[in-house]
Amino acid sequence: MPFELQVALRYLLAKRRQVFISVISLVSTLGVTVGVMALIIALALMTGLQGELQARILGSGAHVYVYKPAGIVSYTEEVEKLRAVPGVIGAAPAVVGKAMISGLSDDFVGVKGIDPSLETGVTDLGTAMKEGGLTGLSPATEDELPGIVLGQELAKSIGVKVGDSVRLTTPSGSLTPMGVMPRMRRFTVVGVFRMGLYETDSSMGFVDVERGMLLAGTDRVEHIEVKLANPYDAPRVADQIAESFGPDYVTQDWTDINQELYSALMLEKIGMGIGIGLIVAVAALNIVASLILLVMEKTRDIAILKTMGASSRSITLIFLLQGSIIGTIGTVVGAIGGTVLSYLLDRYRVITIPSDIYQVSYLPFKLLPTDLAAVVVGAIVVCFLATLYPSRQAARLDPAQALRYE
């Protein structure tokens, strides 16, 4: 074992008269451990929350929305054109409107007219069905009522289940001798879905595209929704579609629609990381304090080592090693503890929250390797920097002055 490392370990494990210094070293190590653990858990929480919201938003909506101000008469042709764009794996028409839905009670609903055969290639609606399915949206005969699928929370709110009849009242009405009368149509609930996004589950209903156009009072499709192989290519593909299809088309991607949400989450992640990172800084100050006390306690030992031929570099290295050992042990233990705790919290969904407020029912934790590496490297560097001043002070000690009154 190198001479410098042997002396550093002996000082760390000091007993009897130096018990106080050993206790301070232990507290410093615990401080680094707690700081690193808290920082890893906080970053895992923010990353998990952002990823969970993103997955649910992308599952309930499209990656790119293609609008035509004049409306789309033949959506099948537009769908084929869009599916030919590189990176596009699905396209489906949509007509969106609002209505009041009446079951056992009344509520407002966002109505979306879809083509069932194409919609499942764009959103997760098909796999999100809890009861029923999309096949009953279009009536088999003229005597049957058209179908509608409702979000799980919305179905609970108005007190209906699969097979029940509901009435939709739209603000765009028909002109009669009595004035403009709201348009009312009856539908049969043919399915209940749960996307996992409370806003969608509590306020959305899906009908077939023909009924959607009737409810909206139009004979044209409003826009085409597009799904991409890589959601992060959405801005590039949206710009490409707008340029290649001409000025009659307007595009919008999911990053534009949810920009405020992701900006807020990213800002919160940065703020939380800085705030909890101060814990590591406080632990580093503890390392400075413990090394300064050790230098004061070991003044005589340092002087003797110097008179025996130890160089200033060796004295500096002794205290650098001591502080680095404290920082490394604390960082490694904290990293392991934070990683294990993040996994357990996510695996068993320990922390539950109201889904109507936070959009998710539990706090997800996802630790990225880059975040873990950044925390570990950052903590070790901070702890190393904390040892520089006490180490240089020890190396500058004059043996003659130190031993004068011994």
Summary of the structure (lengths in Angstrom):
residues: 406
radius of gyration: 32.8
end to end distance: 30.3
largest distance: 113.4
contacts: 1372
relative contact order: 0.18
helix: 55%
strand: 22%
